[in-house]
Each structure stands twice: as C-alpha cells, then as structure tokens.
Amino acid sequence: MNIRKDNSMQSIQKAPVKQYGLTHASTYEAPKRGLLQRALGAVIPGVKDYYNFQDAQSYIDKTHLNPFDEERREKELQRSSQVYGTSRDEQFSLSQTGYNEQYGDKFESRALNYATENPKNYTYVSDYDEMRDGDYSNWNSSAVFGSKAGTLYSDTVNNNTMTGIDPYNVANVKYGSKFLGIFPRGYSGSVKQNPGIDSFVDKSHWEKQVKTLADRPLDSDMFNTTGRMGEY
C-alpha cells in the first residue's frame, strides 16, 4: 500500500517497465489472445497467422532493433568503422548474321561494415542479379546484422522473411499482404526457444564470403555461350 498525495490509503498502479534487448529476450512470454482475437482468428482465414506475425515482429523490434541499442550501434560506427567489400560485373555480347543479338550481364557484390571498437557490431550485405537479353532472370539481395543481442538475417527483398537469433529464442517472420487493405494473406510468425543455435556469427565468417567472391575466377562459360566477357 502507498499513501497518495491526498493521504488516501490506496494502492498505486505502477506503469509496466518496457524491456529491450537481451533483457526482453530472457523474460519473454508469448502474448495472450483476447476473446475477440481468438474468435477472429478462428473465423477469418489468415487472421491468426497475422497475429502470430505481429507478435514475432514485435519481438524482433524489441530484441534486435530497439532504439537504445540502435543508437549505440550507430554511434560506434560513426566513431570508427572498417569497410571490406568487393564487386564483380561479367558481361557478354554475341552478334551473328541471321540471328537476334544476344547479350547479358551478371553482377554480384558483397560488403562488410563493422565498428572498430566493437567488431560484433556489423552489417553484411550481399547483392546479385543476372540479366539476359534485357530480362532479369535471377536476382537476390540479403543482409545480416550483428549486434549485442545476436544475429538478424534479413531476406525481405526476395523471400519476404526475417530471422532473429539470440541466446534465448529464435524469431521468424514472413511478410504478406492485405486483400482490399483489410484481409491479411501470406503472413506468418513464430518465437520459439533457441534449441542451441549459436546466436552470434563472427565477422570473420563474412570476411571469408567477401574474399571468396574477390578470388573467384571469371565464369568462362557464362550463359552457356562462348561470347566475349570482361570484368571492370
């Protein structure tokens, strides 16, 4: 019991303290559904999955992308950071009398940026696209973020997915869309106890990925053709 300013003996309800980062992860409990939410989830297709998506996205935001840790990460990178990257562009053009001209381009890049004072604070980005005769037949863009909480894998460009791994849990989300702006379709999400997956991937792993691309020989059989290629 507490005494209020008017001297009345009534209990004071304290506002819940918001927890972020690993503190949030270590104390996480799945939100309980209200009666209305349970009813909507049982009646309308996709609604239950959308609620699961919201819960998992909220978990990722508070554990891996919370404003306090994000501000600290940004300041560390601003003070001093190391950038390690490479890119490759392979092209071909084939022109024969009586045939349509064939041409293509294959571009790939990998880059790692990490804070000098804290190598666990890093961002690794991988991009790839392949074009033949003006049509992009294969492309991908993904990113990995290392932080105090663990590792966050973002594959939202191609597969609409994101996975956050910390010492306590593994969170997965898949982004969908809303039919007529109302009815959710394609969403999913989950937060499950970490079964023993290493929550942190050292930056040296991503340095090797960059080096692998830098050292890789030119694709002399690009697009299964003998057209001339070049790297620049």
CORSULJO-V885776 format. One line per field, one symbol per residue. ss: DSSP state (~ for helix, > for strand, _ for the rest). burial: 1 if it has 24 or more other C-alpha atoms within 12 Angstrom, else 0. Layout:
ss: ???
burial: ???
//
This chain:
ss: _>>_____>>__________~~~~~~________~~~~~~~~~___~~~~~~~~~~~~~~~~~___~~~~~~~~~~~~~_>>>>>>>>>>>>>>_______>>>>>>>>>>>>>>______>>>>>>>>>>>__>>>>>>>>>>>>___>>>>>>_____>>>>>>__>>>>>>__>>>___>>>__>>>>>>_________~~~~~~~~~~~~~______~~~___>__>_
burial: 0000000000000000000111011001000000000000000001111111111111111111110011001001100001011111111110000000011111111111111001111111111111110000000111111111111111100000111111111111111100000001011111110000001111100110110010000010011000001000
//
